[in-house]
Amino acid sequence: MVSRITRSPSADSSGIYRRPRLVLKLKRFEDLPTVLSKTKSYPTPIRMVGADYSQTRCVGGDGGTTVDTGALDKILEFGETFVRAQAGVRVGILVRELAERGLELPLTPEMGQISLGALAVTTLPQASFVAGVAQLSSLVTELKLITPQGKQMIVTERERDLMRVLRSSFGLLGVVHEVVLRVRPLTPVRIDYQVLSLKEFSGRFASIINAPGALRLHISPFNDRITVERRTLDESASLSRSGIWQIRKSVMRNVLPAFGSTVGSVLAAPGLRAVMLSSVQKRGVVTYAHEWMRDMPNEPWKARHTYSLWAFPQIDYPKVLGEYFSFCRSYYKQHRYRSNVVSGASRLHQDRGSLFSASYSGPMFTLEPSSTGDSGWDDFLIDFNDFASGLGGTPTFNQSRALQPEHVAKSFGERLKLFRALRQRTDPLNRLRNSYFAYLLG
Ligand SMILES: Cc1cc2nc3c(=O)[nH]c(=O)nc-3n(C[C@H](O)[C@H](O)[C@H](O)COP(=O)(O)OP(=O)(O)OC[C@H]3O[C@@H](n4cnc5c(N)ncnc54)[C@H](O)[C@@H]3O)c2cc1C
């Protein structure tokens, strides 16, 4: 059966309130139907946890049963165009195994801890190269899950509507134990940087978004700096290992000074050094995507890096950034608080692969205020959410902190109603629903 049941003493050390009554280390997926059906032994809600790196209470135990998928860690099959693996496999491990076979995921995140179960059912937008693939869940071509009634289900991308809903289901429609992901041949990526003021960024915006490649931005409102990182697939590029040293030198000499003393002081914290270096690294060099992936500590609270993510329509983005700069400055004036890590952003092509996709209705840019979680940060995010919602932003359930039901209703409208109705039909006893989703989704 399950390998270990532990009593969970208190709230999670990351500060995200959870408090399950039981934490199960699941050994075999075959045990899931029993766990789901025995309500006395395994109290409601049943919530899955992968790496536990989400920024919200989307795992949330609420006196119920948290099921840790860590032991479902087998990569089952490598094909030329796909890979099949269990839900507890970490994406960093998978990506390195793929690279050894000359393969990669079409989107590679910068953080290696993400579990494949979470990858399949949450919103993980990435700087995208082409329309249709802007969140990691869009790489999923097949899912195996156990429904709240304990039934095994296999869903493939041929069942488009069902797949779209499951890819945004956050463990509310079933427990995923196996996934198949699309892969492609390993392709070199050329990375270039441009450091611009807001005025320059706005003036060049059309050419920035029309040139090919994925875009990641590093935004510093108090220094009026936007570093535009462009990642271009370059099959003809030759790669030398010495490129890595060039990257490190280039970061120190050319990129970091553009961010001024605020970033410099943050870099003094050792746990953050890797985060910051890898988020502003590599200028005019060629690398492979798996080389920008970093492994964070296994205990999420040790990462000491927190952020919140909203997405905004691409067409409005220079205006949104202008408003953001003003918002940050006036917030500082009023409350003497400013976030102490550079804000990130990614350009997302339109992607309708999942119901709550951040770029469901068209091309978007994210905006990701970031912090070490210092005093004042939580209050800042409450005001930032109202600011973002007021500008027509779209949040996520796993990476946008301090959300309120009105933010969610405004952004997702009919899609929210559809998901709510489906959830009520498939899980009428609320076996999988925790208070976080009850509050936001109903
Ligand atoms: C410092 C830091 C850096 C980050 N960098 C990046 C980055 O570069 N790129 C990026 O995309 N993200 C990044 N993130 C976000 C983060 O990766 C994800 O939000 C999170 O890691 C998702 O994976 P997880 O395994 O931790 O999910 P968890 O937090 O464990 O779970 C997320 C949700 O999925 C559900 N779930 C988990 N497993 C299953 C399953 N098997 N079946 C059904 N439901 C399941 C859970 O119940 C929960 O609702 C970063 C986060 C931090 C803190």
The ligand as a Gaussian input file, in Angstrom:
#p B3LYP/6-31G(d) Opt

LIG

0 1
 C       11.805000      30.140000      -7.059000
 C       10.836000      29.624000      -8.080000
 C       11.193000      29.583000      -9.402000
 C       10.302000      29.124000     -10.365000
 N       10.693000      29.095000     -11.663000
 C        9.839000      28.644000     -12.602000
 C       10.207000      28.594000     -13.985000
 O       11.299000      28.950000     -14.352000
 N        9.296000      28.134000     -14.881000
 C        8.062000      27.718000     -14.472000
 O        7.263000      27.293000     -15.305000
 N        7.709000      27.748000     -13.179000
 C        8.546000      28.198000     -12.263000
 N        8.173000      28.239000     -10.959000
 C        6.810000      27.813000     -10.625000
 C        6.768000      26.456000     -10.176000
 O        7.586000      25.664000     -10.957000
 C        5.421000      25.779000     -10.278000
 O        4.348000      26.553000      -9.803000
 C        5.453000      24.498000      -9.499000
 O        6.747000      24.049000      -9.370000
 C        4.653000      23.387000     -10.135000
 O        5.216000      22.124000      -9.853000
 P        5.142000      21.397000      -8.440000
 O        5.517000      19.994000      -8.696000
 O        5.903000      22.152000      -7.430000
 O        3.591000      21.524000      -8.152000
 P        2.849000      21.480000      -6.733000
 O        2.958000      22.820000      -6.107000
 O        3.304000      20.332000      -5.947000
 O        1.356000      21.245000      -7.243000
 C        0.710000      22.197000      -8.090000
 C       -0.764000      21.822000      -8.305000
 O       -0.867000      20.620000      -9.075000
 C       -1.617000      19.633000      -8.377000
 N       -0.983000      18.347000      -8.663000
 C        0.304000      18.016000      -8.459000
 N        0.529000      16.759000      -8.870000
 C       -0.636000      16.291000      -9.347000
 C       -1.059000      15.029000      -9.903000
 N       -0.208000      14.014000     -10.041000
 N       -2.349000      14.902000     -10.289000
 C       -3.233000      15.920000     -10.153000
 N       -2.883000      17.112000      -9.615000
 C       -1.615000      17.290000      -9.230000
 C       -1.505000      20.032000      -6.913000
 O       -2.556000      19.530000      -6.118000
 C       -1.543000      21.544000      -7.017000
 O       -2.858000      22.009000      -7.177000
 C        9.037000      28.682000      -9.978000
 C        8.679000      28.698000      -8.618000
 C        9.562000      29.172000      -7.677000
 C        9.169000      29.184000      -6.228000

